Amino acid sequence: RSVSLEHQQRSLDSSLTHAIMAARNMKKVSHRMAHSLASGLHSTHFLTSPCTY
């Protein structure tokens, strides 16, 4: 019985570790996407702004 409980605890710890790692990765990816989007919008604005020379 205690072995089963210990196994469940290890399994839960493993699942939580994976969830935390996935969340951290998503945070990095979303930050990168936001930066890329902002950069793309800036480039689009630059490309569509009229030439004044």
Stockholm file with secondary structure:
# STOCKHOLM 1.0

chainA/1-53         RSVSLEHQQRSLDSSLTHAIMAARNMKKVSHRMAHSLASGLHSTHFLTSPCTY
#=GR chainA/1-53 SS CHHHHHHHHHHHHHHHHHHHHHHHHHHHHHHHHHHHHHHHHHHHHHHHSCCCC
#=GC SS_cons        CHHHHHHHHHHHHHHHHHHHHHHHHHHHHHHHHHHHHHHHHHHHHHHHSCCCC
//
